[in-house]
Every structure is written in C-alpha cells, then in structure tokens.
Amino acid sequence: QECKGKTPEDFENFIITLKAIGNAGRPLNAENVLLKCAWNLEAPVNMSIAALEALRRLPCSKQMTDQVLQIYEEFNVDVEIRIAAYLALTKCPSPEVFRSIAEILKHEVNNQVGSFVWSHMTNAMDSTEPVHGLPQAEIMKDALNGMRLREFNLNRLRFSRAWEGSFYSGKIILHV
C-alpha cells in the first residue's frame, strides 16, 4: 500500500508489481497506490519511476495529473523522477498541463530536466507522426499560444535530450 520496504528484495518485488500493473492498465483503483509510490522519496529512484510509468495505461484524471505535476515541479526531487513525471504528464495531454509545464520550465533550476523537457517539447511540436504526434503537437501549440519556451540548448554530450524523428508521405502512404 505505501511502497515501503526494508530489504532490496522487498523493493524488487514492488517494482515487479508496479510494472505488472502498468502492463495491465488495471486495476483502475490502483491510481492512489501508484501516486503514493511515486511520492515515496525514501524508496529507490527506480521504484518511483516504475510507479510513474505504471500510470501510462490508466485513464487520465484531474487528481492524477495534479499530483504528477506536483512531482514534476518539485525542484528537490531526483532528476530522473522529475523527467519520468514529465513523461507521465505527456500521456494525458491537455492545454492546462502543457501551460503548467511551460511555466515551470521558465523557472527551471536543473539543466538536465530543463534540457530534456525543452528538447522533448520542441521536437513534439514538430512531429509529423499522425496517430499521437500531430494531435499532441496541436494541443501543445494551442496551449502555448505563441509563447516561447525557455531554451535549454546545452551541450548534447553532458545534458539529457529527447529526440523524435518522423516522416510522413501522403503520396506513397509511408510513415517512418
């Protein structure tokens, strides 16, 4: 329930369970437990990340996005957990979420998080992938309404980056 363990084996069992929940996307009432695990800052980092990743197939709810947004905006949380929280937020795209992310990015103090989020959003807005990319790009562009993201174009060898490449040709009906 609380994702608290005493031994490495306890935490390993929690991670396996979290991954199973994520793969199944069930039970729907697991949301609260997953959020508690994600917020458990005494647990190993990979357990909090597994909890955030397990949210991917659950239906989006305001409570879930609000709590994940709180994890993302907490500058004292581990970098990997914050990036996982950001990625979890992108699974529930809405104009409000993307505006909040952009506002947090304006005041970002961690270059790893800033560089990853900036590069991910910049690439996502240029996506031509028709199923998920284009709809998400439109939501982001509408949410930002011309606002420029704070740029984190940092050394690619030292800082996290996200990259997505896509190509769509209507003539030959090819998407790569």
N, C-alpha and C positions, 0 to 999 in steps of 0.2 A: 504493500500500500504506500509506504513512504519512500521506497527505494533506498533503504538504509541497510547496509550490510557490515559485517565485521571482518570477513575474510575475502581474499581475492576470488575464491570460488563463489561466494555469495554474489559479488558484483558480476562475475561472468555469467551466472545463471540469470541475473536481472537483465543483462544485455541480450542474452539469447531470447528471453521472454519478450523484451521490448521489440526486437527485430521480428519476432513471430507476429506480434500484434500489428506492426507496420505492414508486414506482408499480407496479412489477412484483412486489414482495414476494419477489424472488428475486435472486441465489441464496441459499440458506439459510446457506451458509458465509460470507456477507458480514458476518455479525454482528460478528466481531472487527475487521474493517476499519472498519466504521461506528463502533464504540466508540472505536477509535484516533483517528478523525477528530473525534469529539465531544470527546475529551480533549485534542486538539491546541490548546492555548491560544495558540499563536503564529499560528494561522490566523485569517482574518477571522471575526467572530462569526457571520455568515450561513452560513458553511460548517459550523461546529459545529452550528448549529441545523438545517441541512439533513441532517446526519448523524443527529441525534436523530429528526427527522421520518421519515427513511427506515426507521427501526426499526418503524414502525407496522404493517406487514403481515407482519413476520417472526414466527414462533412465539415465544411468551414462554419465556424460560429463566431459571433462577436466576442464572446468570452475568450475563446482560443486565440484569436488574432490580437486582442488587447494584451493578454498575458505574454504571448510570444514577442510582441512589440516591446513590452517592458524588459524582457531579457535582452533583446537587441539594443535597446537604448541605454542599458546599464553599462557605463564605461569600465567598471571594475570587474566585470565578468570576463572569463577567459576568452581570448580572441577566437578560438575555434568554435566555442559555444555561440558566440555572437554571430559568426558567419553562418552557422547552422540555423540559428534563429531567423536570420535574414532569408535564407533559402526556404525555410518553412513558410515564411510570410508570402513568398512569391507563389506558393501553391494555392493561396487564397487571394488572388489578385482583386484589388478594389482601388478606386481612386483615393479613398481615405488612407489606406495602408501606404500607397506609394507617395502620397504627400507627406505623411509622417516620416517615412524613410528618408525622403529628400531633406526634410527639416533637421532630422538627426544628423544627416551627413554634413550639413552646414557647420556643425559644431564638433564633428568627429575628432577625437584626440589620438586615435590609434591608426597609424598609417597602414597596417595590414588590413584592418577592417575597411577603412576608407578606400584603399586601392581596390580591394575585391568588390565592394558594393558599387563603387563608381564604374569600374570596368564591366561588371555584370549588367548594370542598368543601361550603360551606354551601348553595349552590344545588343541587349534585349530590344532596345528601341529601334535598332536597325535590322532586326530579324525578318527574314522572308519565309520562315517555316510556317506553313499555312494552318496547322492544327492548333498549336499552342503559342507559337511565336508572334504571329501577326495580331491575334486578339490581345495578348498581353502587351505588345508594343503600343497598340492603340489606347489601352487603358492607361499605360504609363504616360504617354504623350498628352492625353486629355487631363490626367491628374496634375501633371506638371504645368500645363497651360503656358508653355513658353519659358518657364523658369529654368535657368541653367543650373545644372548640378555642380557642386563644388568639385573641382578637378583634383584627382589624385593620380596624375600620370607620372608615377615614380619608377625607379629602376626595376625593370622586369626580372632581374636576377635576384633581387632581395625582397620584393614585396608581392603579396598574393594578387592574382589577377584571375579574372574569369574570361573565357573566350568561347564564343559560339560562332560557327560559320554555317551559313546555309545558302543555298542557291535554288531558285525555282525557275523553270522554263515552261511557260504555257504552251509553246509550240510543240515541244516533244513530250510534254507532260512528265517532267522529270524533276524530282526534288531530292537534293543531296544535303 
